[in-house]
Amino acid sequence: MSISLLLIPLAVAAVSARAAAVGADSRTVCRVQTRMRDSSLLAEALRACAAEVSRDGDDVVADWAGVRTRFGRDGEGIWTAHFTGDVDEPRAVEIVRAVDAAYGRQVQQAVLARLQERAPAAGLRLESRTVTPDAAVRLVFAVEHA
């Protein structure tokens, strides 16, 4: 079986997303909103979802037992996930949503690392870091006196 999903950035209006879908081949079965932009973070998110990840040119390829997904972008930066193997539309959407959630966690970790790295140069000292049950992270910084 072969299924393609058009992954629509959250910031893209539905009208332009629909226009992008018109040029897609007949295998595109649905559109799924996503926050994904960075292919390196996408690769890390796929690994976090237990995929074996490789690159094929600009595409990111993920392999799970019996399922292969090729993530690629068009000229406007719209991602398409093309699934082959033992997968149907609901499972493909479920995989994309799980990858999108893992991508969000990768973004969160990257932002936290940058904040902690840049804090001393801004005259800040990290006093505490708390992770809430919903995985939100609260950082408390103290202002260093000059």
Phi, psi and chi 1 to 4 in degrees:
 res  aa     phi    psi   chi1   chi2   chi3   chi4
   1 MET       -  150.7  176.4  174.4  -95.6      -
   2 SER  -135.5  127.6  175.4      -      -      -
   3 ILE  -135.1  137.8  -63.1  172.1      -      -
   4 SER  -120.5  136.5  -65.8      -      -      -
   5 LEU  -116.8  135.2  -56.7  178.7      -      -
   6 LEU   -91.2  118.8 -170.9   62.5      -      -
   7 LEU   -97.0  108.4  -51.9 -180.0      -      -
   8 ILE   -92.7  123.7  -54.6  -59.5      -      -
   9 PRO   -58.5  143.7  -21.1   31.4      -      -
  10 LEU   -58.3  -29.9  -65.7  174.0      -      -
  11 ALA   -82.9  -10.2      -      -      -      -
  12 VAL   -83.6  133.5  173.6      -      -      -
  13 ALA   -68.7  150.9      -      -      -      -
  14 ALA   -58.8  -34.5      -      -      -      -
  15 VAL   -63.8  -47.8  172.9      -      -      -
  16 SER   -69.7  -32.7   61.6      -      -      -
  17 ALA   -63.5  -40.7      -      -      -      -
  18 ARG   -65.3  -40.4  177.3   67.9 -176.9  134.2
  19 ALA   -62.3  -39.3      -      -      -      -
  20 ALA   -65.9  -34.2      -      -      -      -
  21 ALA   -72.3  -25.1      -      -      -      -
  22 VAL   -60.5  -36.8  170.4      -      -      -
  23 GLY   -80.5   -7.3      -      -      -      -
  24 ALA   -73.9  155.5      -      -      -      -
  25 ASP   -73.9  173.6   65.2   33.6      -      -
  26 SER   -68.1  -11.6   62.0      -      -      -
  27 ARG   -78.5  -12.5  -69.3  176.8  -65.1  177.6
  28 THR   -70.3  115.9  -60.1      -      -      -
  29 VAL  -102.6  -22.1  -66.3      -      -      -
  30 CYS  -164.8  168.8   64.8      -      -      -
  31 ARG  -112.4  139.0  -66.9 -178.9  -57.0  -82.2
  32 VAL  -129.1  130.1  179.6      -      -      -
  33 GLN   -73.6  145.6  -71.2 -171.5  -27.1      -
  34 THR  -149.8  158.7 -177.6      -      -      -
  35 ARG  -102.7    2.4   65.5 -173.2  116.8 -160.8
  36 MET   -66.8  134.1  -64.6 -174.2  -69.5      -
  37 ARG  -136.9  -42.8  -74.2 -171.1 -130.8  152.8
  38 ASP   -92.3  119.9 -176.9  -60.3      -      -
  39 SER   -68.1  -28.9   62.4      -      -      -
  40 SER   -68.3  -42.2  -64.3      -      -      -
  41 LEU   -67.6  -34.7  -69.6  177.7      -      -
  42 LEU   -61.2  -44.9  170.6   58.5      -      -
  43 ALA   -61.1  -41.7      -      -      -      -
  44 GLU   -65.9  -39.5  -72.4  -54.9  -47.0      -
  45 ALA   -63.5  -40.4      -      -      -      -
  46 LEU   -64.0  -40.6  -71.8  162.6      -      -
  47 ARG   -63.4  -38.2  -74.7 -176.3 -170.4   95.4
  48 ALA   -65.1  -22.4      -      -      -      -
  49 CYS   -95.4   20.6  -69.1      -      -      -
  50 ALA    68.4   27.1      -      -      -      -
  51 ALA   -92.5  150.2      -      -      -      -
  52 GLU   -89.5  122.1 -167.9  172.8  -52.3      -
  53 VAL  -112.5  138.3  179.5      -      -      -
  54 SER  -142.1  171.2   60.6      -      -      -
  55 ARG  -115.4  144.0  -62.7  -83.3 -176.3  149.4
  56 ASP  -133.9   91.8 -175.8    6.1      -      -
  57 GLY    66.7 -126.5      -      -      -      -
  58 ASP   -85.9  -11.0  -69.0  -25.8      -      -
  59 ASP   -79.0  150.0  -69.1   -7.1      -      -
  60 VAL  -108.8  126.4  178.4      -      -      -
  61 VAL  -112.8  129.7  179.6      -      -      -
  62 ALA  -120.3  134.0      -      -      -      -
  63 ASP  -121.2  129.7  -73.8  -65.4      -      -
  64 TRP  -120.2  171.6  -68.9  -87.0      -      -
  65 ALA   -57.3  109.8      -      -      -      -
  66 GLY    82.2   -1.5      -      -      -      -
  67 VAL  -134.7  133.6  176.5      -      -      -
  68 ARG  -123.3  137.4  171.0  170.9  -88.6 -158.1
  69 THR  -128.4  131.3  -51.4      -      -      -
  70 ARG  -110.7  117.9  175.9  178.9  -63.4  -86.0
  71 PHE   -99.7  122.0  -69.3   84.7      -      -
  72 GLY  -139.0  160.4      -      -      -      -
  73 ARG  -118.6  146.8  -78.6 -170.3  -85.3 -157.3
  74 ASP   -88.1 -175.0   65.9   13.5      -      -
  75 GLY   -61.8  -22.1      -      -      -      -
  76 GLU   -95.0    2.9  -64.6  176.7   12.0      -
  77 GLY    85.4    8.6      -      -      -      -
  78 ILE   -80.0  125.3  -55.0  -66.5      -      -
  79 TRP   -78.8  145.3  -74.4   95.6      -      -
  80 THR  -124.9  135.5  -60.6      -      -      -
  81 ALA  -110.7  115.8      -      -      -      -
  82 HIS  -105.4  117.9  179.1   71.7      -      -
  83 PHE  -102.1  137.7  -71.0   80.9      -      -
  84 THR  -132.8  156.8   54.9      -      -      -
  85 GLY   107.0 -152.5      -      -      -      -
  86 ASP   -84.6   76.0 -173.3   20.2      -      -
  87 VAL  -149.2  141.3   63.9      -      -      -
  88 ASP  -115.3  177.7   58.2    7.4      -      -
  89 GLU   -59.2  -48.4 -179.5 -178.1  -20.2      -
  90 PRO   -59.8  -39.2  -23.4   32.8      -      -
  91 ARG   -67.8  -39.6  176.9   71.7  177.8  128.4
  92 ALA   -62.2  -44.3      -      -      -      -
  93 VAL   -63.8  -41.4  170.9      -      -      -
  94 GLU   -60.3  -43.4  176.5 -174.8  -34.5      -
  95 ILE   -62.6  -47.0  -69.8  169.9      -      -
  96 VAL   -62.0  -41.1  167.3      -      -      -
  97 ARG   -65.5  -38.8  -72.0 -172.1  175.9  142.5
  98 ALA   -65.7  -41.0      -      -      -      -
  99 VAL   -65.8  -40.3  169.9      -      -      -
 100 ASP   -62.6  -41.5 -174.7   64.5      -      -
 101 ALA   -64.5  -42.5      -      -      -      -
 102 ALA   -64.7  -36.3      -      -      -      -
 103 TYR   -61.9  -42.9 -177.3   90.9      -      -
 104 GLY   -58.9  -39.8      -      -      -      -
 105 ARG   -67.0  -36.8  -70.2 -172.9  -64.9  -84.4
 106 GLN   -64.6  -41.8  -67.2  -61.8  -40.0      -
 107 VAL   -62.4  -45.2  169.6      -      -      -
 108 GLN   -57.5  -46.3  179.8 -173.9   47.2      -
 109 GLN   -63.3  -39.9  -67.8  -55.9  -49.9      -
 110 ALA   -65.3  -42.2      -      -      -      -
 111 VAL   -66.1  -44.1  168.7      -      -      -
 112 LEU   -60.3  -43.3  -71.4  170.1      -      -
 113 ALA   -62.3  -42.7      -      -      -      -
 114 ARG   -63.9  -43.0  -86.1 -163.9  -51.9  -91.4
 115 LEU   -59.6  -48.0  -76.7  171.6      -      -
 116 GLN   -66.8  -34.7  -70.0  177.5  -90.3      -
 117 GLU   -69.7  -39.2  176.3 -175.9  -59.1      -
 118 ARG   -88.5  -13.7  -65.2  177.7 -177.2  172.5
 119 ALA   -56.4  -48.7      -      -      -      -
 120 PRO   -59.2  -39.5  -25.5   35.1      -      -
 121 ALA   -65.8  -23.9      -      -      -      -
 122 ALA   -92.5    5.7      -      -      -      -
 123 GLY    78.4   27.7      -      -      -      -
 124 LEU  -117.2  147.1  -58.9  172.1      -      -
 125 ARG  -123.6  129.5 -178.2 -176.5   72.9 -112.7
 126 LEU   -70.7  121.6  179.5   64.0      -      -
 127 GLU   -96.8  -38.8  -66.7 -131.3  -34.9      -
 128 SER  -155.8  155.9   69.6      -      -      -
 129 ARG  -135.3  123.5  175.5 -177.5  169.0  141.8
 130 THR  -125.6  134.3  -51.8      -      -      -
 131 VAL  -108.2  123.7  179.8      -      -      -
 132 THR   -83.2  165.5   64.1      -      -      -
 133 PRO   -57.6  -26.7  -26.4   35.0      -      -
 134 ASP   -91.3   16.3   65.8  -12.0      -      -
 135 ALA    73.7   11.5      -      -      -      -
 136 ALA   -73.4  146.5      -      -      -      -
 137 VAL  -115.4  129.8  178.6      -      -      -
 138 ARG  -112.8  120.2 -179.4  178.5  -54.2  136.3
 139 LEU  -107.5  135.7  -58.4  176.7      -      -
 140 VAL  -117.3  121.1  176.0      -      -      -
 141 PHE  -109.4  146.1  -69.6   94.6      -      -
 142 ALA  -106.7  143.8      -      -      -      -
 143 VAL   -83.7  124.4  177.4      -      -      -
 144 GLU   -78.2  136.6  -63.3  -79.8  -40.2      -
 145 HIS   -84.8  139.9  -64.9  -72.1      -      -
 146 ALA   -77.1      -      -      -      -      -
